[in-house]
Each structure stands twice: as structure tokens, then as C-alpha cells.
Amino acid sequence: MTVTLSAEIDGKHVPLTDCDWVLWGPCGCPFGVSMAATAHGVRAADEDAAWRCLFVTKREIDRAKRRGDRLELMSHERYCRAVSDRMIVRCDHA
């Protein structure tokens, strides 16, 4: 029996292998992304695990949260359609 983990996003169940965690800065610009799962296993089924995928230490995570960074789980399709192009544009908000 194969178990496929999924998340409910916008009212639809999406397999975690088709989801990405996007790291947003307080200005609203995306500046990091991590796959929730791969064919080899789950990397980040919840937000705490996603923070650990994107930062090395708890101190870095705490600093990012204080700065106002936030994470959002989204489908890979949405990431490609609405976010990926924004990742290569320089943030002018600083």
C-alpha cells in the first residue's frame, strides 16, 4: 500500500511532491523556495520543517521571523505561474 501525503491548498488536495514552500520578505518579495517533498521522501510537511530547510540555525530562523519573513505553501504550478519569475528580479524595497 502506498500512502501519498497531500496538503489542502485553495480547496484542493495537492500531493506534497507537487508543493513548494516560498519564503517571502516583509516587503512582499519572494526570496527563497524549498520543495515540500521529492520522489525520495518528504522534506517539509509543516512550516517548522520548512524553516529548517531554508535556514541552518534556530538563531537564523528567529532572526528571519523577527524581520517579518514568512512562509507560504503553494502548488508547484502556482509557483511556476506566479512566483518563479519574481525570484530573479532584484528587490528594490530595501
URMOKA-V354065 format. One record per pair of residues at least 6 apart in sequence whose ideal C-beta (glycine too) atoms are under 6 Angstrom apart, sorted by sequence separation. I is the first residue (numbers start at 1). GAP is how many residues later the second one is. D is the distance in whole Angstrom. If there is no record, write none. Layout:
BEGIN
i=I gap=GAP d=D
i=I gap=GAP d=D
END
This chain:
BEGIN
i=24 gap=6 d=6
i=25 gap=6 d=6
i=37 gap=6 d=6
i=44 gap=6 d=4
i=55 gap=6 d=5
i=6 gap=7 d=4
i=7 gap=7 d=6
i=6 gap=8 d=6
i=22 gap=8 d=5
i=23 gap=8 d=6
i=35 gap=8 d=6
i=36 gap=8 d=5
i=6 gap=9 d=5
i=23 gap=9 d=3
i=44 gap=9 d=5
i=43 gap=10 d=6
i=51 gap=10 d=5
i=4 gap=11 d=5
i=5 gap=11 d=5
i=22 gap=11 d=5
i=7 gap=12 d=6
i=20 gap=13 d=5
i=21 gap=13 d=5
i=20 gap=15 d=6
i=34 gap=16 d=6
i=19 gap=17 d=4
i=34 gap=19 d=4
i=16 gap=20 d=4
i=17 gap=20 d=5
i=34 gap=20 d=6
i=16 gap=21 d=4
i=50 gap=21 d=5
i=32 gap=22 d=5
i=21 gap=23 d=6
i=47 gap=24 d=5
i=16 gap=26 d=6
i=21 gap=29 d=4
i=23 gap=31 d=6
i=26 gap=42 d=3
i=25 gap=44 d=6
i=24 gap=46 d=5
i=23 gap=48 d=6
i=21 gap=50 d=5
i=22 gap=50 d=5
i=21 gap=52 d=6
i=30 gap=53 d=5
i=19 gap=54 d=6
i=20 gap=56 d=5
i=30 gap=56 d=5
i=18 gap=57 d=6
i=30 gap=57 d=6
i=18 gap=58 d=5
i=20 gap=59 d=5
i=14 gap=61 d=5
i=22 gap=61 d=6
i=29 gap=62 d=4
i=7 gap=66 d=6
i=9 gap=66 d=6
i=27 gap=66 d=3
END
